Amino acid sequence: MALTFPFKKPFKDSTSSKDKDNSDYEFSKAINLFTTQREKLGISLEELSNKTKISRNVLTGIENGWEKYLPEKTYLVSMLKIIEIELNLERGSLNGLLGKKIIRNSLSKFKFEFINIDFLNSWVGSLLYLLFMFISILALNSQQKYLLKINSLSTEPVLINETNPDNKNTINSQE
C-alpha cells in the first residue's frame, strides 16, 4: 500500500527506451575500450591503481561494469581524465561510463514499502520542519515555566558558605 501526497509531483521518466539502449551501448563500449587498452599496454589493475592513485575497487568496477563501485559522477569525470592520459586514450573516449544512470540509495530520499517522504526536500517540508521546531521550543518553554511554578526548578545559584554554619540555605562542607 503506497501513501501518496497531493503536493508531491509524480515521477516522470523523461528518457525513452532508445536513449537507454544508446547509453547502455556507450557504457559497454567504454568498458571494452578500457579493458583492451589496459591489456594491450600490459598494465595490471594494481599498477594502474598505483600510477593514477585511483582505488583498485573503482578500476575493477569500471572494468567489470559494476555500478556500485563507481563513485559519483563529479568524481568519476576527473578519474576518467587521469585514466585516459595513463592509457594513452583519446580525450573523452571513456565518457560512455558517465551516461549510465547510477541508482543508489541516498540519505536524502527515504523510501520504504509503505511511504515515500521525499517531500521533506520541498518547500512544504521546510515549512513543516520550521513549524515542528517552533512547537518544540514552545513546549520546552512551557515545561520550564511549570517547573518554576512548582519550585522544582530554581533560577538562583547555590551558594556555598563555609564560615556560617547557622544559615540553612547554604551547604556546609565541614561535617
Short mmCIF file of the C-alpha atoms (twelve columns), coordinates in Angstrom:
data_MODEL
# 
_entry.id   MODEL 
# 
loop_
_atom_site.group_PDB 
_atom_site.id 
_atom_site.type_symbol 
_atom_site.label_atom_id 
_atom_site.label_alt_id 
_atom_site.label_comp_id 
_atom_site.label_asym_id 
_atom_site.label_seq_id 
_atom_site.Cartn_x 
_atom_site.Cartn_y 
_atom_site.Cartn_z 
_atom_site.pdbx_PDB_model_num 
ATOM 1   C CA . MET A 1   0.000  0.000  0.000   1 
ATOM 2   C CA . ALA A 2   1.602  3.241  -1.114  1 
ATOM 3   C CA . LEU A 3   0.809  6.509  0.574   1 
ATOM 4   C CA . THR A 4   0.565  9.401  -1.846  1 
ATOM 5   C CA . PHE A 5   0.676  13.080 -1.053  1 
ATOM 6   C CA . PRO A 6   -1.342 15.609 -3.079  1 
ATOM 7   C CA . PHE A 7   1.526  18.125 -3.154  1 
ATOM 8   C CA . LYS A 8   4.157  15.654 -4.389  1 
ATOM 9   C CA . LYS A 9   4.735  15.653 -8.120  1 
ATOM 10  C CA . PRO A 10  4.709  12.207 -9.710  1 
ATOM 11  C CA . PHE A 11  7.990  10.918 -11.101 1 
ATOM 12  C CA . LYS A 12  8.170  11.164 -14.890 1 
ATOM 13  C CA . ASP A 13  10.697 9.203  -16.881 1 
ATOM 14  C CA . SER A 14  11.954 11.656 -19.478 1 
ATOM 15  C CA . THR A 15  14.288 9.227  -21.208 1 
ATOM 16  C CA . SER A 16  12.978 6.949  -23.875 1 
ATOM 17  C CA . SER A 17  13.989 3.324  -24.354 1 
ATOM 18  C CA . LYS A 18  16.084 4.377  -27.367 1 
ATOM 19  C CA . ASP A 19  18.172 6.695  -25.163 1 
ATOM 20  C CA . LYS A 20  18.580 3.929  -22.600 1 
ATOM 21  C CA . ASP A 21  19.767 1.490  -25.249 1 
ATOM 22  C CA . ASN A 22  22.230 4.088  -26.572 1 
ATOM 23  C CA . SER A 23  23.627 4.803  -23.094 1 
ATOM 24  C CA . ASP A 24  23.958 1.058  -22.436 1 
ATOM 25  C CA . TYR A 25  25.866 0.707  -25.703 1 
ATOM 26  C CA . GLU A 26  28.185 3.630  -24.847 1 
ATOM 27  C CA . PHE A 27  28.692 2.207  -21.358 1 
ATOM 28  C CA . SER A 28  29.725 -1.230 -22.627 1 
ATOM 29  C CA . LYS A 29  31.862 0.330  -25.396 1 
ATOM 30  C CA . ALA A 30  33.796 2.373  -22.806 1 
ATOM 31  C CA . ILE A 31  34.289 -0.723 -20.639 1 
ATOM 32  C CA . ASN A 32  35.640 -2.690 -23.606 1 
ATOM 33  C CA . LEU A 33  37.952 0.169  -24.612 1 
ATOM 34  C CA . PHE A 34  39.312 0.439  -21.068 1 
ATOM 35  C CA . THR A 35  39.934 -3.312 -20.799 1 
ATOM 36  C CA . THR A 36  41.515 -3.778 -24.228 1 
ATOM 37  C CA . GLN A 37  43.814 -0.753 -23.924 1 
ATOM 38  C CA . ARG A 38  44.935 -1.773 -20.436 1 
ATOM 39  C CA . GLU A 39  45.697 -5.315 -21.597 1 
ATOM 40  C CA . LYS A 40  47.374 -4.008 -24.775 1 
ATOM 41  C CA . LEU A 41  49.771 -1.916 -22.683 1 
ATOM 42  C CA . GLY A 42  50.302 -4.826 -20.273 1 
ATOM 43  C CA . ILE A 43  49.332 -2.837 -17.192 1 
ATOM 44  C CA . SER A 44  47.671 -4.668 -14.321 1 
ATOM 45  C CA . LEU A 45  44.893 -3.084 -12.304 1 
ATOM 46  C CA . GLU A 46  47.249 -2.844 -9.333  1 
ATOM 47  C CA . GLU A 47  49.866 -0.950 -11.385 1 
ATOM 48  C CA . LEU A 48  47.233 1.360  -12.841 1 
ATOM 49  C CA . SER A 49  45.892 1.993  -9.353  1 
ATOM 50  C CA . ASN A 50  49.348 2.910  -8.071  1 
ATOM 51  C CA . LYS A 51  50.099 5.213  -11.040 1 
ATOM 52  C CA . THR A 52  46.752 7.036  -11.064 1 
ATOM 53  C CA . LYS A 53  46.098 6.982  -7.290  1 
ATOM 54  C CA . ILE A 54  42.590 5.657  -8.037  1 
ATOM 55  C CA . SER A 55  41.235 2.893  -5.854  1 
ATOM 56  C CA . ARG A 56  41.577 -0.623 -7.221  1 
ATOM 57  C CA . ASN A 57  37.881 -1.181 -6.416  1 
ATOM 58  C CA . VAL A 58  36.914 1.672  -8.745  1 
ATOM 59  C CA . LEU A 59  39.131 0.330  -11.539 1 
ATOM 60  C CA . THR A 60  37.697 -3.165 -11.061 1 
ATOM 61  C CA . GLY A 61  34.207 -1.664 -11.102 1 
ATOM 62  C CA . ILE A 62  34.952 0.120  -14.387 1 
ATOM 63  C CA . GLU A 63  36.412 -2.991 -15.986 1 
ATOM 64  C CA . ASN A 64  33.564 -5.271 -14.916 1 
ATOM 65  C CA . GLY A 65  30.753 -2.729 -15.259 1 
ATOM 66  C CA . TRP A 66  29.883 -2.883 -11.565 1 
ATOM 67  C CA . GLU A 67  27.994 0.317  -10.952 1 
ATOM 68  C CA . LYS A 68  28.069 0.023  -7.169  1 
ATOM 69  C CA . TYR A 69  31.853 0.521  -7.164  1 
ATOM 70  C CA . LEU A 70  31.741 3.652  -9.317  1 
ATOM 71  C CA . PRO A 71  31.905 6.978  -7.480  1 
ATOM 72  C CA . GLU A 72  29.586 9.927  -8.010  1 
ATOM 73  C CA . LYS A 73  29.616 11.442 -11.479 1 
ATOM 74  C CA . THR A 74  31.529 14.515 -10.299 1 
ATOM 75  C CA . TYR A 75  34.470 12.419 -9.106  1 
ATOM 76  C CA . LEU A 76  34.245 9.947  -11.963 1 
ATOM 77  C CA . VAL A 77  34.817 12.699 -14.560 1 
ATOM 78  C CA . SER A 78  38.213 13.637 -13.125 1 
ATOM 79  C CA . MET A 79  39.166 9.976  -12.646 1 
ATOM 80  C CA . LEU A 80  38.359 9.168  -16.273 1 
ATOM 81  C CA . LYS A 81  40.588 12.012 -17.472 1 
ATOM 82  C CA . ILE A 82  43.508 10.617 -15.477 1 
ATOM 83  C CA . ILE A 83  42.856 7.085  -16.770 1 
ATOM 84  C CA . GLU A 84  42.665 8.307  -20.386 1 
ATOM 85  C CA . ILE A 85  46.044 10.014 -20.030 1 
ATOM 86  C CA . GLU A 86  47.647 6.977  -18.399 1 
ATOM 87  C CA . LEU A 87  46.288 4.529  -21.007 1 
ATOM 88  C CA . ASN A 88  47.079 6.850  -23.961 1 
ATOM 89  C CA . LEU A 89  43.423 7.113  -24.990 1 
ATOM 90  C CA . GLU A 90  41.731 9.966  -26.813 1 
ATOM 91  C CA . ARG A 91  40.252 12.639 -24.630 1 
ATOM 92  C CA . GLY A 92  36.624 11.827 -23.805 1 
ATOM 93  C CA . SER A 93  36.804 8.254  -25.074 1 
ATOM 94  C CA . LEU A 94  35.671 6.833  -21.719 1 
ATOM 95  C CA . ASN A 95  32.791 9.277  -21.277 1 
ATOM 96  C CA . GLY A 96  30.365 6.458  -22.014 1 
ATOM 97  C CA . LEU A 97  30.774 5.482  -18.378 1 
ATOM 98  C CA . LEU A 98  29.153 8.769  -17.411 1 
ATOM 99  C CA . GLY A 99  25.993 8.297  -19.459 1 
ATOM 100 C CA . LYS A 100 24.775 5.345  -17.446 1 
ATOM 101 C CA . LYS A 101 22.306 6.369  -14.776 1 
ATOM 102 C CA . ILE A 102 23.668 5.120  -11.467 1 
ATOM 103 C CA . ILE A 103 20.933 4.349  -8.975  1 
ATOM 104 C CA . ARG A 104 21.959 4.464  -5.353  1 
ATOM 105 C CA . ASN A 105 20.222 4.552  -2.039  1 
ATOM 106 C CA . SER A 106 20.509 8.138  -0.995  1 
ATOM 107 C CA . LEU A 107 20.163 9.507  2.523   1 
ATOM 108 C CA . SER A 108 18.119 12.408 1.224   1 
ATOM 109 C CA . LYS A 109 15.444 10.109 -0.228  1 
ATOM 110 C CA . PHE A 110 13.996 7.778  2.360   1 
ATOM 111 C CA . LYS A 111 11.884 5.171  0.639   1 
ATOM 112 C CA . PHE A 112 10.041 2.491  2.494   1 
ATOM 113 C CA . GLU A 113 7.486  -0.011 1.309   1 
ATOM 114 C CA . PHE A 114 4.615  1.958  2.718   1 
ATOM 115 C CA . ILE A 115 5.630  5.606  2.414   1 
ATOM 116 C CA . ASN A 116 7.822  7.949  0.410   1 
ATOM 117 C CA . ILE A 117 8.880  11.004 2.443   1 
ATOM 118 C CA . ASP A 118 10.886 12.736 -0.253  1 
ATOM 119 C CA . PHE A 119 8.617  15.773 0.172   1 
ATOM 120 C CA . LEU A 120 10.890 16.930 3.028   1 
ATOM 121 C CA . ASN A 121 13.204 18.332 0.332   1 
ATOM 122 C CA . SER A 122 10.497 20.684 -0.936  1 
ATOM 123 C CA . TRP A 123 9.187  23.992 0.395   1 
ATOM 124 C CA . VAL A 124 6.382  22.154 2.167   1 
ATOM 125 C CA . GLY A 125 8.919  20.017 4.001   1 
ATOM 126 C CA . SER A 126 10.838 23.109 5.048   1 
ATOM 127 C CA . LEU A 127 7.648  24.719 6.312   1 
ATOM 128 C CA . LEU A 128 6.715  21.600 8.283   1 
ATOM 129 C CA . TYR A 129 10.211 21.487 9.761   1 
ATOM 130 C CA . LEU A 130 10.019 25.129 10.887  1 
ATOM 131 C CA . LEU A 131 6.564  24.534 12.374  1 
ATOM 132 C CA . PHE A 132 7.805  21.466 14.263  1 
ATOM 133 C CA . MET A 133 10.796 23.382 15.646  1 
ATOM 134 C CA . PHE A 134 8.591  26.299 16.759  1 
ATOM 135 C CA . ILE A 135 6.173  23.967 18.561  1 
ATOM 136 C CA . SER A 136 9.111  22.150 20.213  1 
ATOM 137 C CA . ILE A 137 10.513 25.427 21.538  1 
ATOM 138 C CA . LEU A 138 7.104  26.457 22.884  1 
ATOM 139 C CA . ALA A 139 6.679  23.069 24.587  1 
ATOM 140 C CA . LEU A 140 10.099 23.299 26.253  1 
ATOM 141 C CA . ASN A 141 9.375  26.856 27.379  1 
ATOM 142 C CA . SER A 142 6.049  25.858 28.912  1 
ATOM 143 C CA . GLN A 143 7.702  22.911 30.702  1 
ATOM 144 C CA . GLN A 144 10.317 25.250 32.199  1 
ATOM 145 C CA . LYS A 145 7.582  27.648 33.376  1 
ATOM 146 C CA . TYR A 146 5.710  24.766 35.013  1 
ATOM 147 C CA . LEU A 147 8.845  23.568 36.816  1 
ATOM 148 C CA . LEU A 148 9.425  27.107 38.125  1 
ATOM 149 C CA . LYS A 149 5.816  27.306 39.305  1 
ATOM 150 C CA . ILE A 150 6.045  24.159 41.429  1 
ATOM 151 C CA . ASN A 151 9.505  25.139 42.722  1 
ATOM 152 C CA . SER A 152 11.125 22.127 41.161  1 
ATOM 153 C CA . LEU A 153 13.490 24.289 39.181  1 
ATOM 154 C CA . SER A 154 15.462 27.156 40.651  1 
ATOM 155 C CA . THR A 155 16.933 30.002 38.717  1 
ATOM 156 C CA . GLU A 156 19.009 31.049 41.760  1 
ATOM 157 C CA . PRO A 157 22.594 29.803 42.068  1 
ATOM 158 C CA . VAL A 158 23.505 27.557 45.000  1 
ATOM 159 C CA . LEU A 159 25.737 29.442 47.432  1 
ATOM 160 C CA . ILE A 160 28.458 27.682 49.388  1 
ATOM 161 C CA . ASN A 161 29.270 29.402 52.660  1 
ATOM 162 C CA . GLU A 162 31.778 27.559 54.820  1 
ATOM 163 C CA . THR A 163 32.065 30.218 57.567  1 
ATOM 164 C CA . ASN A 164 28.388 30.472 58.627  1 
ATOM 165 C CA . PRO A 165 27.011 27.069 59.793  1 
ATOM 166 C CA . ASP A 166 23.731 28.643 61.049  1 
ATOM 167 C CA . ASN A 167 22.477 29.570 57.574  1 
ATOM 168 C CA . LYS A 168 20.018 26.885 56.480  1 
ATOM 169 C CA . ASN A 169 20.081 27.856 52.791  1 
ATOM 170 C CA . THR A 170 23.782 27.146 52.364  1 
ATOM 171 C CA . ILE A 171 25.623 23.889 52.069  1 
ATOM 172 C CA . ASN A 172 28.015 23.035 54.870  1 
ATOM 173 C CA . SER A 173 31.040 21.097 53.682  1 
ATOM 174 C CA . GLN A 174 32.675 20.807 57.168  1 
ATOM 175 C CA . GLU A 175 30.755 17.867 58.608  1 
# 
